[in-house]
Amino acid sequence: MHILQILLSPPVLGIVALFLSAVWMLRDQKDKTRPLLVFALALNLFYGFLLTTVMGSEGGLFPWKFDHILFCVDQSLGLQAASIARPLQGFARIPLWVVYQLMVPMMIVWFLVTSYRKLRASVVLAYVAELVTGPLLYALLPACGPIYAFGKQWLSPPPALFVVQPVPIRLAGMPNAFPSLHVGTAFLFLLFAPGKLWKAVAFAFLAATCLATLSTGEHYVIDLIPGLAFGAFAAAVGSKDLNQASLFLSTALAWSLLMRFASFILIAHPFVTRSAAALTIALAVFAVWKQWSAQASPTQESLPAS
């Protein structure tokens, strides 16, 4: 397992992907899209290093994290990360951990898949929107995840609100929990999935990613819900739909602001928390319907009238 963790760590996967993409580029130097992919991978590796450095410094300069608040909101939601993660430990955790580490390779796969469906520019633009906006949301509501907040006991953290007070805590570490960019990116794959086969693959990867974020202790349940809105925002930017982009960014931002400045409302009123979560999920379903309808419309227009 230790060797597998090293081989599937993001830096190793990134370097291997960059090497393979360079070989792939050299095999057909007439294809002008291949150098673009290699450049994007190199930029992604640099971005990952820069993000780790900057957000790591932010975690040291501003050590107050909102993990206990997210934990209490999960209680209000009626779903706790630990209760979902416990049955997924043991052998089941290994494939889910692999899924969690496969995000960058999947981003490359989706770039290649959509290149043949004239969606490449939209996907690249969506990636840029994610990479630029995600760290800003992390900085707005810094949190690390239950495995960092509760340590080795994260699978059985104190269940009572009088034990886990909904207040910021001092916690060293890079903020990367709220919202879940893993879920946002996996949802982006679903939105831009071409054809029934890739839609099925994207849906399965999204479901596995949701379980992986919880089974590894990297996220609270509540992180996943605005993650859907964030992925829909990035897809709308890729499609150059500014109205949709504004709607979904406002949704993700509203969650962050509510968590930071008015979390007591969500904690004290479970109905409000569950209603807001249901509304966000409904908006995400609407985003899928609209995006898939837009992708299908050119085909439908090309069919001869009966």
C-alpha positions in Angstrom: 0.0 0.0 0.0 2.9 2.4 0.8 4.5 1.8 -2.6 1.1 2.3 -4.2 0.7 5.6 -2.4 4.0 6.8 -3.7 3.3 5.7 -7.3 -0.2 7.3 -7.3 0.8 10.5 -5.5 -0.1 13.6 -7.5 3.6 14.7 -8.2 4.5 11.2 -9.6 1.3 11.0 -11.6 1.9 14.5 -13.0 5.5 13.8 -14.0 4.5 10.4 -15.7 1.6 12.1 -17.5 3.9 14.9 -18.7 6.5 12.4 -20.0 3.9 10.3 -21.8 2.3 13.3 -23.3 5.7 14.5 -24.6 6.2 11.1 -26.2 2.7 11.3 -27.6 3.3 14.8 -29.0 6.5 13.8 -30.8 4.8 10.8 -32.5 2.7 13.3 -34.6 4.3 16.7 -34.8 1.8 17.9 -37.4 -1.0 17.8 -34.8 -1.0 21.3 -33.4 -3.2 20.3 -30.4 -0.6 18.1 -28.9 1.9 20.8 -27.9 -1.1 22.6 -26.3 -1.8 19.6 -24.1 1.9 19.2 -23.0 2.0 22.9 -22.2 -1.2 22.6 -20.2 0.3 19.7 -18.2 3.5 21.6 -17.5 1.4 24.6 -16.4 -0.7 22.3 -14.2 2.4 20.9 -12.4 3.7 24.4 -11.8 0.3 25.6 -10.6 0.1 22.6 -8.2 3.5 23.6 -6.7 2.5 27.2 -6.5 -0.9 26.4 -5.0 0.7 24.2 -2.3 3.3 26.9 -1.5 0.8 29.8 -1.3 -2.0 28.0 0.5 0.5 26.3 2.8 1.8 29.7 3.7 -1.8 30.9 4.2 -2.4 28.0 6.5 0.6 29.1 8.6 -0.2 32.8 8.7 -3.9 32.3 9.4 -4.1 29.1 11.5 -7.8 29.4 12.3 -9.9 26.8 10.4 -13.6 26.2 10.3 -13.6 22.4 10.5 -15.7 22.2 13.7 -18.3 24.4 12.1 -18.4 22.1 9.0 -18.7 19.1 11.3 -21.6 20.6 13.2 -23.4 21.6 9.9 -23.0 17.9 8.8 -24.9 17.0 12.0 -27.6 19.5 11.1 -27.7 18.0 7.6 -28.2 14.5 9.1 -25.2 13.0 7.3 -21.7 12.8 8.9 -18.6 12.0 6.9 -17.4 9.4 9.5 -20.7 7.4 9.4 -20.4 7.1 5.6 -16.7 6.5 5.7 -16.6 3.7 8.3 -18.2 1.0 6.1 -15.8 2.0 3.3 -12.6 1.3 5.2 -10.5 -1.8 4.7 -10.2 -3.2 1.1 -12.9 -0.8 -0.2 -10.8 2.2 0.7 -8.0 1.2 -1.7 -9.9 1.7 -5.0 -11.5 4.8 -3.6 -8.1 6.2 -2.6 -7.0 5.5 -6.2 -10.0 7.4 -7.5 -9.2 10.3 -5.3 -5.6 10.4 -6.8 -6.7 10.1 -10.4 -8.2 13.6 -10.8 -5.3 15.1 -12.8 -5.1 12.0 -15.2 -8.9 12.2 -15.6 -8.6 15.9 -16.5 -6.2 14.9 -19.3 -8.5 12.1 -20.4 -11.4 14.5 -20.6 -9.4 17.0 -22.6 -8.6 14.2 -25.1 -12.2 12.9 -25.2 -13.7 16.3 -25.8 -11.1 17.3 -28.4 -12.9 15.1 -30.9 -16.3 16.6 -30.1 -15.4 20.3 -30.5 -15.6 20.8 -26.7 -11.8 21.2 -26.1 -11.9 25.0 -25.8 -14.8 24.9 -23.4 -13.1 22.3 -21.2 -9.8 24.2 -21.1 -11.6 27.4 -20.2 -13.6 25.6 -17.5 -10.3 24.2 -16.0 -8.9 27.7 -15.9 -12.0 29.0 -14.1 -11.6 26.3 -11.5 -7.9 26.8 -11.0 -8.3 30.6 -10.5 -11.5 30.7 -8.4 -11.0 27.6 -6.3 -8.1 28.9 -4.1 -10.1 32.1 -3.5 -13.0 30.1 -2.0 -10.6 28.1 0.1 -9.1 31.3 1.5 -12.6 32.6 2.3 -13.5 29.6 4.4 -10.3 27.8 5.4 -10.8 24.2 6.4 -8.7 21.0 6.1 -10.9 18.0 6.5 -11.9 15.6 9.4 -8.8 13.5 9.2 -6.8 16.7 10.0 -9.2 18.2 12.5 -9.7 14.9 14.5 -6.6 13.0 13.8 -6.6 9.2 14.1 -10.0 9.4 15.8 -11.7 11.0 12.8 -13.8 7.9 12.2 -15.4 8.3 15.6 -15.2 12.0 16.5 -17.2 13.4 19.5 -20.8 13.3 18.4 -22.3 15.9 20.7 -22.4 19.6 20.0 -21.3 20.4 23.5 -18.1 18.6 22.8 -17.5 19.9 19.3 -18.2 23.6 19.6 -19.1 25.4 16.3 -16.2 27.8 16.5 -13.0 28.2 14.4 -10.1 26.2 15.7 -6.3 26.5 15.5 -5.2 23.9 12.9 -2.0 23.9 10.9 -2.4 22.8 7.3 -3.3 23.8 3.8 -7.0 24.8 3.5 -8.5 22.6 0.8 -11.9 21.4 2.0 -14.8 23.8 1.3 -16.1 23.5 -1.4 -14.8 20.1 -2.7 -12.9 20.8 -6.0 -12.6 17.1 -6.5 -16.4 16.8 -6.7 -16.6 20.0 -8.7 -14.2 18.7 -11.3 -15.9 15.3 -11.5 -19.2 17.1 -12.0 -17.6 19.1 -14.7 -16.7 15.8 -16.5 -20.4 14.8 -16.3 -21.5 18.1 -17.8 -19.1 17.9 -20.7 -19.5 14.1 -21.3 -20.0 13.4 -25.0 -22.2 10.4 -25.8 -24.0 7.8 -23.6 -20.8 5.8 -22.9 -18.8 8.8 -21.6 -21.9 10.0 -19.7 -22.0 6.7 -17.8 -18.3 6.8 -17.2 -18.5 10.4 -15.9 -21.5 9.5 -13.6 -19.7 6.5 -12.2 -16.5 8.6 -11.6 -18.6 11.3 -9.9 -20.2 8.8 -7.6 -16.9 7.2 -6.8 -15.3 10.6 -6.2 -18.0 11.6 -3.7 -17.4 8.4 -1.7 -13.6 8.8 -2.1 -13.6 12.3 -0.6 -15.4 11.0 2.5 -13.7 7.6 2.9 -10.2 9.3 2.9 -11.2 11.9 5.5 -10.4 14.8 3.2 -13.9 16.3 3.2 -17.1 16.8 5.2 -20.4 15.9 3.6 -21.4 19.5 3.3 -18.3 20.2 1.2 -19.7 18.1 -1.6 -22.9 20.1 -2.1 -21.4 23.5 -3.0 -18.8 21.5 -4.9 -21.5 20.7 -7.4 -22.4 24.4 -7.8 -18.7 25.2 -8.3 -18.4 22.6 -11.1 -21.5 24.0 -12.7 -20.0 27.4 -12.5 -16.8 26.3 -14.2 -18.8 24.5 -17.0 -20.8 27.7 -17.6 -17.7 29.7 -17.9 -16.4 27.1 -20.4 -19.6 27.4 -22.4 -19.4 31.3 -22.1 -22.8 31.4 -20.4 -22.3 34.3 -18.1 -25.7 34.3 -16.6 -25.4 30.6 -15.6 -21.8 31.2 -14.4 -23.0 34.1 -12.2 -25.9 32.0 -10.8 -23.7 29.0 -9.8 -20.8 31.1 -8.5 -23.2 33.1 -6.4 -24.6 29.8 -5.0 -21.1 28.5 -4.1 -20.2 31.9 -2.7 -23.4 32.1 -0.7 -22.6 28.8 1.0 -19.1 30.0 1.9 -20.4 33.3 3.4 -23.2 31.6 5.2 -20.7 29.1 6.7 -18.3 31.9 7.8 -20.7 34.5 9.1 -24.1 32.8 9.8 -23.4 29.1 10.4 -25.5 29.2 13.6 -28.6 29.4 11.3 -27.7 26.2 9.6 -26.7 24.5 12.8 -29.8 25.5 14.8 -32.3 24.9 12.0 -31.8 21.6 10.2 -34.7 22.3 7.9 -32.9 25.4 6.5 -29.7 23.3 6.0 -31.5 20.5 4.2 -33.6 22.8 2.1 -30.6 24.8 0.9 -28.8 21.5 0.1 -31.8 20.2 -1.8 -32.1 23.4 -3.8 -28.4 23.3 -4.7 -28.6 19.7 -5.8 -31.7 20.6 -7.9 -29.8 23.5 -9.5 -27.0 21.0 -10.3 -29.5 18.6 -12.0 -30.8 21.6 -14.0 -27.3 22.4 -15.1 -26.9 18.9 -16.4 -30.1 19.0 -18.3 -29.3 22.4 -19.9 -25.8 21.4 -20.8 -26.7 18.1 -22.3 -29.6 19.7 -24.2 -27.2 22.3 -25.6 -24.9 19.6 -26.8 -27.7 17.6 -28.5 -29.3 20.6 -30.2 -26.8 20.9 -33.2 -27.4 17.2 -33.9 -31.1 17.6 -33.7 -31.0 20.6 -36.0 -29.0 18.7 -38.6 -31.6 15.9 -38.9 -33.9 16.2 -41.9 -37.5 17.1 -41.2 -39.9 14.2 -41.3 
